[in-house]
Amino acid sequence: MFGLLFFILFTPGVSEFICTSSDLEMSYTFCDSTAHSFMFNLTPCSTKNKPVWKAALTWIPRSDIHFLKIVFNVWYDGAKALLWKELLCSGADDEYSLCGMLKGETLDSAFDIKGSRFEFPKGNYSIVVQGFSDDSENNMLICLNFTMIVK
């Protein structure tokens, strides 16, 4: 039995498609100018029937992850729609597998995104996801700019 393991080293500024269908298009770029070892996948590629999306994430962080704060900024048709911050790793009693990872280790994770919680009107969404290694949001580990077009 052979396993296939691959990493995609993305060039900054180049848009990578996550998926495209008759009712949804999703892609992302990196916000910073450094290439990343990163892959993100989402199925099904649809907003119909409020699906539970299956997400797969592979990432090799460029620094140790002892503290991780995630910030989501969402814009809908150019207007700011949501700002959400979540502390994932604090260094004590962390529940996520990526907490405590060392630089160069591989995060390979699959998780569900419950679409039934969200009602996505047709339009253009811009979602900026930032990961910080400090509470003051000065030391960015990763930054992704997702584009979602709901048709």
C-alpha positions as CSV (number, residue, x, y, z in Angstrom):
1,M,0.0,0.0,0.0
2,F,1.5,3.3,-1.1
3,G,0.5,6.7,0.4
4,L,0.7,9.8,-1.7
5,L,1.9,12.9,0.2
6,F,2.3,16.2,-1.6
7,F,2.7,19.8,-0.7
8,I,2.0,22.7,-2.8
9,L,4.4,25.6,-2.6
10,F,2.2,28.6,-3.6
11,T,3.6,31.7,-5.2
12,P,2.4,34.9,-3.4
13,G,-0.3,36.8,-5.3
14,V,-1.3,33.8,-7.5
15,S,-4.9,32.8,-7.0
16,E,-5.5,29.1,-6.2
17,F,-9.0,27.7,-6.9
18,I,-10.6,25.8,-4.1
19,C,-13.7,24.9,-6.1
20,T,-16.1,26.0,-8.8
21,S,-19.7,24.9,-9.5
22,S,-22.9,26.3,-11.0
23,D,-23.7,28.1,-7.7
24,L,-20.3,28.7,-6.0
25,E,-16.7,29.7,-6.8
26,M,-14.0,29.9,-4.2
27,S,-10.3,30.7,-4.4
28,Y,-7.6,32.2,-2.2
29,T,-4.3,34.1,-2.3
30,F,-1.8,34.8,0.4
31,C,-1.7,38.3,1.9
32,D,2.1,38.4,2.4
33,S,4.9,38.1,0.0
34,T,6.3,34.8,1.2
35,A,5.6,31.4,-0.3
36,H,3.8,28.9,1.9
37,S,3.5,25.1,2.0
38,F,-0.3,25.1,2.2
39,M,-3.3,23.3,0.8
40,F,-7.0,23.8,1.4
41,N,-9.9,21.8,-0.1
42,L,-13.7,22.1,0.4
43,T,-16.4,19.7,-0.7
44,P,-19.1,19.8,-1.8
45,C,-18.7,22.9,-3.9
46,S,-22.2,24.2,-3.4
47,T,-24.3,26.4,-1.1
48,K,-27.6,24.6,-2.1
49,N,-29.4,22.7,0.7
50,K,-27.2,24.3,3.3
51,P,-24.5,21.5,3.1
52,V,-22.1,20.4,5.7
53,W,-18.8,21.2,4.0
54,K,-15.9,18.8,4.4
55,A,-12.7,20.8,4.7
56,A,-9.1,19.4,4.4
57,L,-6.1,21.5,5.4
58,T,-2.4,20.7,5.1
59,W,0.1,23.4,6.3
60,I,3.7,23.5,7.3
61,P,4.0,26.5,9.6
62,R,7.1,28.7,9.4
63,S,7.4,29.0,13.2
64,D,6.5,27.2,16.3
65,I,2.8,27.4,17.3
66,H,2.5,27.9,21.1
67,F,0.0,30.8,20.8
68,L,-2.4,31.2,17.9
69,K,-5.1,33.8,17.5
70,I,-7.3,33.7,14.4
71,V,-8.9,36.8,13.0
72,F,-11.7,36.6,10.4
73,N,-12.7,39.7,8.4
74,V,-15.6,39.2,6.0
75,W,-16.8,41.7,3.4
76,Y,-20.0,41.2,1.4
77,D,-20.3,43.1,-1.9
78,G,-17.7,45.6,-0.6
79,A,-19.3,46.2,2.8
80,K,-17.8,44.9,6.1
81,A,-20.1,42.1,7.3
82,L,-18.2,40.4,10.1
83,L,-15.2,40.6,12.4
84,W,-14.5,37.5,14.5
85,K,-11.5,36.7,16.7
86,E,-10.8,33.3,18.2
87,L,-7.9,32.2,20.5
88,L,-7.1,28.7,19.4
89,C,-3.8,28.1,21.3
90,S,-2.8,29.8,24.5
91,G,-0.1,27.5,25.7
92,A,-2.2,25.9,28.4
93,D,-4.8,23.2,28.1
94,D,-5.1,23.6,24.4
95,E,-7.6,21.4,22.6
96,Y,-6.5,21.7,19.0
97,S,-3.9,19.4,17.5
98,L,-1.9,22.3,15.9
99,C,-1.2,23.8,19.3
100,G,2.4,23.0,20.3
101,M,3.5,22.2,16.7
102,L,7.1,23.1,15.9
103,K,8.3,24.9,12.8
104,G,8.5,22.6,9.9
105,E,6.0,20.0,11.3
106,T,3.1,19.1,9.0
107,L,-0.5,19.9,10.0
108,D,-2.8,17.5,8.2
109,S,-6.4,18.0,9.4
110,A,-10.0,17.4,8.2
111,F,-13.0,19.1,9.7
112,D,-16.6,20.0,9.0
113,I,-17.9,23.5,8.3
114,K,-21.7,23.5,9.0
115,G,-23.2,25.4,6.2
116,S,-26.7,25.2,7.8
117,R,-25.5,27.9,10.3
118,F,-25.0,30.4,7.4
119,E,-27.3,31.9,4.9
120,F,-25.3,33.1,2.0
121,P,-27.1,35.6,-0.2
122,K,-25.9,35.8,-3.8
123,G,-22.9,38.1,-4.2
124,N,-19.2,38.6,-3.8
125,Y,-17.5,37.8,-0.5
126,S,-14.0,38.6,0.6
127,I,-12.7,36.7,3.6
128,V,-9.4,37.6,5.1
129,V,-8.1,35.0,7.6
130,Q,-5.1,36.0,9.7
131,G,-3.2,33.9,12.2
132,F,-1.1,35.7,14.9
133,S,1.5,34.3,17.3
134,D,0.7,37.0,19.9
135,D,-2.4,38.6,21.4
136,S,-1.4,42.1,20.2
137,E,-1.8,40.9,16.6
138,N,1.7,42.1,15.6
139,N,3.3,38.8,14.7
140,M,1.5,37.3,11.8
141,L,2.0,33.6,11.1
142,I,-0.2,33.3,8.0
143,C,-2.7,35.5,6.1
144,L,-5.1,34.2,3.5
145,N,-7.5,36.2,1.3
146,F,-10.4,34.0,0.3
147,T,-12.8,35.1,-2.5
148,M,-16.2,33.5,-2.6
149,I,-18.8,34.2,-5.3
150,V,-22.3,32.9,-4.6
151,K,-24.2,32.8,-7.9
